[in-house]
Structure formats: structure tokens, C-alpha cells
Amino acid sequence: MQKWEYVTVPLIEHATQEILNNWGEDGYELVTVLQGPQGIVAYLKRPKG
């Protein structure tokens, strides 16, 4: 069974693409983006191990 590790990342509107690309280079895949109480948050995952 595949195991995952997750991370939540606050997004800055003028740097969203750069932030997501940096996490993508580390193997993370974007799951969703939600508006939270502190601003916009990206939820990402990557295979564990």
C-alpha cells in the first residue's frame, strides 16, 4: 500500500507559481488549494519513503 507525506504551504499571490514549482521539484504534487483564516493555503503530497 502506498504511503504519503503531506505538507501545507501558505501561498503568496504574486509568487504562487514559483512556490508550487519549488515544491514540485522536491517531488510534491498539489492536492488542493483552500482559503484559510490566515490566507490561501496549498495542500501537497508525495510518496513516502
C-alpha distance matrix in Angstrom:
0.0 3.8 6.4 9.9 13.5 16.2 20.0 23.0 26.0 29.5 31.0 34.6 36.0 37.9 35.1 32.0 31.3 31.8 29.5 26.6 27.3 27.2 23.8 22.6 24.0 21.8 18.6 18.4 18.2 20.4 19.0 22.3 25.8 27.7 31.1 31.1 34.1 34.4 33.9 31.3 27.8 24.9 21.2 19.0 15.4 13.9 10.8 10.9 12.1
3.8 0.0 3.8 6.7 10.3 13.1 16.7 19.8 22.6 26.2 27.5 31.1 32.5 34.3 31.4 28.4 27.6 28.0 25.8 22.9 23.5 23.4 20.0 18.8 20.2 18.0 14.9 14.6 14.5 17.0 15.9 19.4 22.8 24.9 28.4 28.4 31.5 31.6 30.9 28.2 24.6 21.6 18.1 15.5 11.8 10.1 7.0 7.8 9.5
6.4 3.8 0.0 3.8 7.1 10.2 13.8 17.1 20.0 23.7 25.4 29.0 30.8 32.7 29.7 26.9 26.5 26.7 24.0 21.5 22.5 21.9 18.3 17.9 19.3 16.6 14.0 13.3 13.8 16.0 15.0 18.3 21.3 23.2 26.4 26.1 28.9 28.9 28.5 26.1 22.4 19.6 16.0 13.7 10.0 8.7 6.0 5.4 7.9
9.9 6.7 3.8 0.0 3.8 6.5 10.2 13.4 16.3 19.9 21.6 25.2 27.1 28.9 26.0 23.2 23.0 23.1 20.4 18.0 19.2 18.6 14.9 14.7 16.5 13.8 11.4 10.0 10.7 12.7 11.9 15.1 17.9 19.9 23.1 22.7 25.7 25.4 24.9 22.5 18.8 16.0 12.4 10.0 6.4 5.6 4.6 4.7 8.4
13.5 10.3 7.1 3.8 0.0 3.8 7.0 10.6 13.4 17.1 19.1 22.7 24.9 26.7 23.7 21.2 21.4 21.1 18.1 16.2 17.7 16.5 12.8 13.6 15.2 12.2 10.7 9.0 10.6 12.2 11.9 14.6 16.8 18.6 21.4 20.7 23.4 22.7 22.5 20.4 16.6 14.1 10.8 8.5 5.6 5.7 6.3 5.5 8.9
16.2 13.1 10.2 6.5 3.8 0.0 3.8 7.0 10.0 13.6 15.7 19.3 21.5 23.7 20.9 18.2 18.9 18.9 15.6 13.9 16.0 15.1 11.3 12.6 14.9 12.2 11.1 8.3 9.4 9.9 9.5 11.6 13.3 14.9 17.7 17.0 19.7 19.1 18.8 16.6 12.8 10.5 7.2 5.7 4.4 6.7 9.0 9.1 12.5
20.0 16.7 13.8 10.2 7.0 3.8 0.0 3.8 6.5 10.1 12.5 16.0 18.5 20.6 17.8 15.5 16.6 16.4 12.8 11.8 14.3 13.1 9.6 11.8 14.1 11.7 11.6 8.6 10.0 9.7 10.1 11.3 11.9 13.4 15.6 14.7 17.2 16.1 15.8 13.9 10.1 8.3 6.0 5.4 6.4 8.9 11.9 12.0 15.0
23.0 19.8 17.1 13.4 10.6 7.0 3.8 0.0 3.8 6.8 9.5 13.1 15.6 18.1 15.8 13.5 15.4 15.5 11.8 11.2 14.4 13.6 10.7 13.1 15.8 14.0 14.2 10.8 11.5 9.9 10.0 9.9 9.4 10.3 12.1 11.1 13.6 12.4 12.0 10.3 6.5 5.6 4.7 6.3 8.9 12.0 15.2 15.7 18.8
26.0 22.6 20.0 16.3 13.4 10.0 6.5 3.8 0.0 3.8 6.2 9.6 12.4 14.6 12.2 10.3 12.5 12.4 8.6 8.9 12.3 11.3 9.2 12.2 14.6 13.4 14.4 11.3 12.1 10.3 11.5 10.8 9.4 10.5 11.7 11.1 13.4 11.4 10.4 8.6 5.5 5.1 6.5 7.9 11.0 13.7 17.3 18.0 20.8
29.5 26.2 23.7 19.9 17.1 13.6 10.1 6.8 3.8 0.0 3.8 6.7 9.7 12.2 10.7 9.3 12.4 12.5 9.1 10.3 13.8 13.2 12.0 14.8 17.2 16.6 17.7 14.7 15.1 12.7 13.8 12.1 9.5 9.8 9.8 9.2 11.0 8.4 7.1 6.0 4.5 6.3 9.0 11.1 14.6 17.4 21.0 21.8 24.6
31.0 27.5 25.4 21.6 19.1 15.7 12.5 9.5 6.2 3.8 0.0 3.8 6.2 8.7 7.4 5.7 9.2 9.9 7.2 8.5 11.9 12.2 11.7 14.1 16.5 16.7 17.8 14.9 14.9 12.2 13.9 12.0 9.0 10.0 9.9 10.7 12.7 10.2 7.6 5.5 5.7 6.7 10.2 12.0 15.7 18.4 22.1 23.4 26.2
34.6 31.1 29.0 25.2 22.7 19.3 16.0 13.1 9.6 6.7 3.8 0.0 3.8 5.7 5.4 5.7 9.4 9.7 8.2 10.5 13.2 13.4 14.0 16.3 18.3 18.9 20.5 17.9 18.0 15.5 17.4 15.3 12.1 12.8 12.0 12.9 14.2 11.2 8.6 7.6 9.0 10.4 14.0 15.6 19.2 21.7 25.4 26.7 29.3
36.0 32.5 30.8 27.1 24.9 21.5 18.5 15.6 12.4 9.7 6.2 3.8 0.0 3.8 5.6 5.5 8.9 10.3 9.9 11.5 14.0 15.1 15.9 17.5 19.7 20.9 22.0 19.5 18.9 16.1 17.9 15.5 12.2 13.0 12.0 13.9 15.4 13.1 9.7 8.3 10.6 11.7 15.5 17.2 20.9 23.4 27.2 28.9 31.6
37.9 34.3 32.7 28.9 26.7 23.7 20.6 18.1 14.6 12.2 8.7 5.7 3.8 0.0 3.9 6.0 8.3 9.0 9.8 12.0 13.5 14.6 16.3 17.7 19.4 21.0 22.5 20.5 20.2 17.9 20.3 18.3 15.3 16.5 15.8 17.6 18.9 16.3 13.2 12.0 13.9 14.4 18.1 19.2 22.7 24.8 28.5 30.3 32.7
35.1 31.4 29.7 26.0 23.7 20.9 17.8 15.8 12.2 10.7 7.4 5.4 5.6 3.9 0.0 3.8 5.7 5.4 6.2 8.7 10.1 10.8 12.6 14.3 15.7 17.3 19.0 17.2 17.3 15.5 18.3 16.9 14.4 16.2 16.2 17.7 19.4 16.6 13.8 12.0 12.9 12.7 16.1 16.5 19.8 21.6 25.3 27.0 29.2
32.0 28.4 26.9 23.2 21.2 18.2 15.5 13.5 10.3 9.3 5.7 5.7 5.5 6.0 3.8 0.0 3.8 5.5 5.2 6.2 8.5 10.0 10.9 12.1 14.3 15.8 16.9 14.7 14.2 12.0 14.6 13.2 10.9 13.2 13.7 15.6 17.9 15.7 12.5 9.9 10.3 9.5 12.9 13.4 16.9 18.9 22.6 24.6 27.1
31.3 27.6 26.5 23.0 21.4 18.9 16.6 15.4 12.5 12.4 9.2 9.4 8.9 8.3 5.7 3.8 0.0 3.8 5.5 5.3 6.0 8.6 10.1 10.2 12.1 14.4 15.3 13.7 13.1 11.6 14.8 14.1 12.7 15.6 16.8 18.8 21.4 19.3 16.2 13.3 13.2 11.4 14.2 13.8 16.8 18.2 21.8 24.0 26.3
31.8 28.0 26.7 23.1 21.1 18.9 16.4 15.5 12.4 12.5 9.9 9.7 10.3 9.0 5.4 5.5 3.8 0.0 3.8 5.6 5.1 6.2 8.8 9.7 10.6 12.8 14.5 13.5 14.0 13.2 16.7 16.5 15.1 17.8 18.9 20.3 22.6 20.0 17.3 14.9 14.4 12.8 15.3 14.5 17.2 18.1 21.6 23.5 25.4
29.5 25.8 24.0 20.4 18.1 15.6 12.8 11.8 8.6 9.1 7.2 8.2 9.9 9.8 6.2 5.2 5.5 3.8 0.0 3.8 5.5 5.3 6.5 8.7 10.2 11.2 13.0 11.4 12.2 11.2 14.4 14.2 12.8 15.4 16.5 17.4 19.7 17.1 14.9 12.5 11.4 9.8 12.2 11.6 14.4 15.8 19.4 21.0 23.1
26.6 22.9 21.5 18.0 16.2 13.9 11.8 11.2 8.9 10.3 8.5 10.5 11.5 12.0 8.7 6.2 5.3 5.6 3.8 0.0 3.8 5.4 5.2 6.0 8.6 10.0 10.7 8.7 8.8 7.8 11.3 11.5 10.9 14.1 16.0 17.4 20.3 18.3 15.8 12.7 11.1 8.4 10.2 9.1 11.8 13.2 16.8 18.9 21.2
27.3 23.5 22.5 19.2 17.7 16.0 14.3 14.4 12.3 13.8 11.9 13.2 14.0 13.5 10.1 8.5 6.0 5.1 5.5 3.8 0.0 3.8 5.5 4.9 6.2 8.8 9.8 9.2 9.7 10.0 13.8 14.6 14.5 17.8 19.8 21.2 24.0 21.9 19.4 16.4 14.9 12.1 13.5 11.6 13.5 13.8 17.1 19.3 21.1
27.2 23.4 21.9 18.6 16.5 15.1 13.1 13.6 11.3 13.2 12.2 13.4 15.1 14.6 10.8 10.0 8.6 6.2 5.3 5.4 3.8 0.0 3.8 5.4 5.2 6.7 9.2 9.0 10.9 11.6 15.2 16.3 16.0 19.0 20.8 21.5 24.0 21.6 19.6 17.1 15.2 12.8 13.9 11.8 13.4 13.4 16.6 18.1 19.6
23.8 20.0 18.3 14.9 12.8 11.3 9.6 10.7 9.2 12.0 11.7 14.0 15.9 16.3 12.6 10.9 10.1 8.8 6.5 5.2 5.5 3.8 0.0 3.8 5.4 5.1 6.7 5.5 7.9 8.9 12.2 13.7 13.9 17.0 19.1 19.7 22.4 20.3 18.6 15.9 13.3 10.5 10.7 8.3 9.6 9.9 13.3 14.8 16.7
22.6 18.8 17.9 14.7 13.6 12.6 11.8 13.1 12.2 14.8 14.1 16.3 17.5 17.7 14.3 12.1 10.2 9.7 8.7 6.0 4.9 5.4 3.8 0.0 3.8 5.2 5.1 4.7 6.1 8.0 11.6 13.6 14.6 18.0 20.6 21.7 24.8 23.0 20.9 17.8 15.4 12.0 11.9 8.9 9.6 9.2 12.3 14.7 16.5
24.0 20.2 19.3 16.5 15.2 14.9 14.1 15.8 14.6 17.2 16.5 18.3 19.7 19.4 15.7 14.3 12.1 10.6 10.2 8.6 6.2 5.2 5.4 3.8 0.0 3.8 5.4 7.2 9.4 11.7 15.3 17.4 18.2 21.6 24.0 24.9 27.7 25.6 23.7 20.8 18.5 15.3 15.3 12.2 12.3 11.0 13.4 15.3 16.3
21.8 18.0 16.6 13.8 12.2 12.2 11.7 14.0 13.4 16.6 16.7 18.9 20.9 21.0 17.3 15.8 14.4 12.8 11.2 10.0 8.8 6.7 5.1 5.2 3.8 0.0 3.8 5.8 9.2 11.8 14.8 17.2 18.2 21.3 23.7 24.1 26.8 24.8 23.4 20.8 17.9 14.9 14.2 10.9 10.4 8.7 11.0 12.2 13.1
18.6 14.9 14.0 11.4 10.7 11.1 11.6 14.2 14.4 17.7 17.8 20.5 22.0 22.5 19.0 16.9 15.3 14.5 13.0 10.7 9.8 9.2 6.7 5.1 5.4 3.8 0.0 3.8 6.7 10.0 12.7 15.7 17.4 20.7 23.5 24.1 27.2 25.6 24.1 21.1 18.1 14.7 13.3 9.6 8.3 5.9 8.1 10.2 11.6
18.4 14.6 13.3 10.0 9.0 8.3 8.6 10.8 11.3 14.7 14.9 17.9 19.5 20.5 17.2 14.7 13.7 13.5 11.4 8.7 9.2 9.0 5.5 4.7 7.2 5.8 3.8 0.0 3.8 6.7 9.2 12.0 13.8 16.9 19.9 20.5 23.6 22.3 20.7 17.7 14.6 11.1 9.5 5.8 5.2 4.6 8.2 10.4 12.9
18.2 14.5 13.8 10.7 10.6 9.4 10.0 11.5 12.1 15.1 14.9 18.0 18.9 20.2 17.3 14.2 13.1 14.0 12.2 8.8 9.7 10.9 7.9 6.1 9.4 9.2 6.7 3.8 0.0 3.8 6.3 9.4 11.7 15.1 18.4 19.6 23.0 22.2 20.2 16.8 14.0 10.2 8.6 5.3 5.3 6.1 9.3 12.4 15.2
20.4 17.0 16.0 12.7 12.2 9.9 9.7 9.9 10.3 12.7 12.2 15.5 16.1 17.9 15.5 12.0 11.6 13.2 11.2 7.8 10.0 11.6 8.9 8.0 11.7 11.8 10.0 6.7 3.8 0.0 3.8 5.9 8.0 11.5 14.8 16.3 19.9 19.2 17.0 13.5 10.9 7.1 6.2 4.5 6.6 9.0 12.4 15.2 18.3
19.0 15.9 15.0 11.9 11.9 9.5 10.1 10.0 11.5 13.8 13.9 17.4 17.9 20.3 18.3 14.6 14.8 16.7 14.4 11.3 13.8 15.2 12.2 11.6 15.3 14.8 12.7 9.2 6.3 3.8 0.0 3.8 7.2 10.1 13.8 15.2 18.9 19.0 17.0 13.6 10.9 7.6 5.5 5.2 6.8 9.9 12.8 15.4 18.9
22.3 19.4 18.3 15.1 14.6 11.6 11.3 9.9 10.8 12.1 12.0 15.3 15.5 18.3 16.9 13.2 14.1 16.5 14.2 11.5 14.6 16.3 13.7 13.6 17.4 17.2 15.7 12.0 9.4 5.9 3.8 0.0 3.8 6.6 10.3 12.2 15.9 16.3 14.0 10.6 8.5 6.0 5.4 7.2 9.9 13.3 16.4 18.7 22.2
25.8 22.8 21.3 17.9 16.8 13.3 11.9 9.4 9.4 9.5 9.0 12.1 12.2 15.3 14.4 10.9 12.7 15.1 12.8 10.9 14.5 16.0 13.9 14.6 18.2 18.2 17.4 13.8 11.7 8.0 7.2 3.8 0.0 3.8 7.0 9.3 13.1 13.1 10.5 7.0 5.7 4.4 6.2 8.9 12.4 15.8 19.2 21.2 24.7
27.7 24.9 23.2 19.9 18.6 14.9 13.4 10.3 10.5 9.8 10.0 12.8 13.0 16.5 16.2 13.2 15.6 17.8 15.4 14.1 17.8 19.0 17.0 18.0 21.6 21.3 20.7 16.9 15.1 11.5 10.1 6.6 3.8 0.0 3.8 6.1 9.8 10.7 8.5 5.8 5.4 6.6 8.1 11.6 14.9 18.6 21.8 23.4 27.0
31.1 28.4 26.4 23.1 21.4 17.7 15.6 12.1 11.7 9.8 9.9 12.0 12.0 15.8 16.2 13.7 16.8 18.9 16.5 16.0 19.8 20.8 19.1 20.6 24.0 23.7 23.5 19.9 18.4 14.8 13.8 10.3 7.0 3.8 0.0 3.8 6.9 8.0 5.7 4.5 6.2 8.9 11.1 14.7 18.1 21.8 25.1 26.5 29.9
31.1 28.4 26.1 22.7 20.7 17.0 14.7 11.1 11.1 9.2 10.7 12.9 13.9 17.6 17.7 15.6 18.8 20.3 17.4 17.4 21.2 21.5 19.7 21.7 24.9 24.1 24.1 20.5 19.6 16.3 15.2 12.2 9.3 6.1 3.8 0.0 3.8 5.4 5.1 5.8 6.4 9.8 11.4 15.1 18.3 22.0 25.2 26.0 29.4
34.1 31.5 28.9 25.7 23.4 19.7 17.2 13.6 13.4 11.0 12.7 14.2 15.4 18.9 19.4 17.9 21.4 22.6 19.7 20.3 24.0 24.0 22.4 24.8 27.7 26.8 27.2 23.6 23.0 19.9 18.9 15.9 13.1 9.8 6.9 3.8 0.0 3.8 5.7 8.3 9.5 13.1 14.8 18.4 21.5 25.1 28.2 28.8 32.1
34.4 31.6 28.9 25.4 22.7 19.1 16.1 12.4 11.4 8.4 10.2 11.2 13.1 16.3 16.6 15.7 19.3 20.0 17.1 18.3 21.9 21.6 20.3 23.0 25.6 24.8 25.6 22.3 22.2 19.2 19.0 16.3 13.1 10.7 8.0 5.4 3.8 0.0 3.8 7.1 8.4 12.2 14.3 17.6 20.9 24.3 27.6 28.0 31.1
33.9 30.9 28.5 24.9 22.5 18.8 15.8 12.0 10.4 7.1 7.6 8.6 9.7 13.2 13.8 12.5 16.2 17.3 14.9 15.8 19.4 19.6 18.6 20.9 23.7 23.4 24.1 20.7 20.2 17.0 17.0 14.0 10.5 8.5 5.7 5.1 5.7 3.8 0.0 3.8 6.4 10.1 13.0 16.2 19.8 23.2 26.7 27.6 30.8
31.3 28.2 26.1 22.5 20.4 16.6 13.9 10.3 8.6 6.0 5.5 7.6 8.3 12.0 12.0 9.9 13.3 14.9 12.5 12.7 16.4 17.1 15.9 17.8 20.8 20.8 21.1 17.7 16.8 13.5 13.6 10.6 7.0 5.8 4.5 5.8 8.3 7.1 3.8 0.0 3.8 6.9 10.1 13.2 17.0 20.3 23.9 25.2 28.4
27.8 24.6 22.4 18.8 16.6 12.8 10.1 6.5 5.5 4.5 5.7 9.0 10.6 13.9 12.9 10.3 13.2 14.4 11.4 11.1 14.9 15.2 13.3 15.4 18.5 17.9 18.1 14.6 14.0 10.9 10.9 8.5 5.7 5.4 6.2 6.4 9.5 8.4 6.4 3.8 0.0 3.8 6.6 9.8 13.4 16.8 20.3 21.5 24.7
24.9 21.6 19.6 16.0 14.1 10.5 8.3 5.6 5.1 6.3 6.7 10.4 11.7 14.4 12.7 9.5 11.4 12.8 9.8 8.4 12.1 12.8 10.5 12.0 15.3 14.9 14.7 11.1 10.2 7.1 7.6 6.0 4.4 6.6 8.9 9.8 13.1 12.2 10.1 6.9 3.8 0.0 3.8 6.4 10.1 13.5 17.0 18.6 21.9
21.2 18.1 16.0 12.4 10.8 7.2 6.0 4.7 6.5 9.0 10.2 14.0 15.5 18.1 16.1 12.9 14.2 15.3 12.2 10.2 13.5 13.9 10.7 11.9 15.3 14.2 13.3 9.5 8.6 6.2 5.5 5.4 6.2 8.1 11.1 11.4 14.8 14.3 13.0 10.1 6.6 3.8 0.0 3.8 7.1 10.7 14.0 15.5 19.0
19.0 15.5 13.7 10.0 8.5 5.7 5.4 6.3 7.9 11.1 12.0 15.6 17.2 19.2 16.5 13.4 13.8 14.5 11.6 9.1 11.6 11.8 8.3 8.9 12.2 10.9 9.6 5.8 5.3 4.5 5.2 7.2 8.9 11.6 14.7 15.1 18.4 17.6 16.2 13.2 9.8 6.4 3.8 0.0 3.8 7.1 10.7 12.5 15.8
15.4 11.8 10.0 6.4 5.6 4.4 6.4 8.9 11.0 14.6 15.7 19.2 20.9 22.7 19.8 16.9 16.8 17.2 14.4 11.8 13.5 13.4 9.6 9.6 12.3 10.4 8.3 5.2 5.3 6.6 6.8 9.9 12.4 14.9 18.1 18.3 21.5 20.9 19.8 17.0 13.4 10.1 7.1 3.8 0.0 3.8 7.0 8.9 12.4
13.9 10.1 8.7 5.6 5.7 6.7 8.9 12.0 13.7 17.4 18.4 21.7 23.4 24.8 21.6 18.9 18.2 18.1 15.8 13.2 13.8 13.4 9.9 9.2 11.0 8.7 5.9 4.6 6.1 9.0 9.9 13.3 15.8 18.6 21.8 22.0 25.1 24.3 23.2 20.3 16.8 13.5 10.7 7.1 3.8 0.0 3.8 6.3 9.3
10.8 7.0 6.0 4.6 6.3 9.0 11.9 15.2 17.3 21.0 22.1 25.4 27.2 28.5 25.3 22.6 21.8 21.6 19.4 16.8 17.1 16.6 13.3 12.3 13.4 11.0 8.1 8.2 9.3 12.4 12.8 16.4 19.2 21.8 25.1 25.2 28.2 27.6 26.7 23.9 20.3 17.0 14.0 10.7 7.0 3.8 0.0 3.8 6.5
10.9 7.8 5.4 4.7 5.5 9.1 12.0 15.7 18.0 21.8 23.4 26.7 28.9 30.3 27.0 24.6 24.0 23.5 21.0 18.9 19.3 18.1 14.8 14.7 15.3 12.2 10.2 10.4 12.4 15.2 15.4 18.7 21.2 23.4 26.5 26.0 28.8 28.0 27.6 25.2 21.5 18.6 15.5 12.5 8.9 6.3 3.8 0.0 3.8
12.1 9.5 7.9 8.4 8.9 12.5 15.0 18.8 20.8 24.6 26.2 29.3 31.6 32.7 29.2 27.1 26.3 25.4 23.1 21.2 21.1 19.6 16.7 16.5 16.3 13.1 11.6 12.9 15.2 18.3 18.9 22.2 24.7 27.0 29.9 29.4 32.1 31.1 30.8 28.4 24.7 21.9 19.0 15.8 12.4 9.3 6.5 3.8 0.0
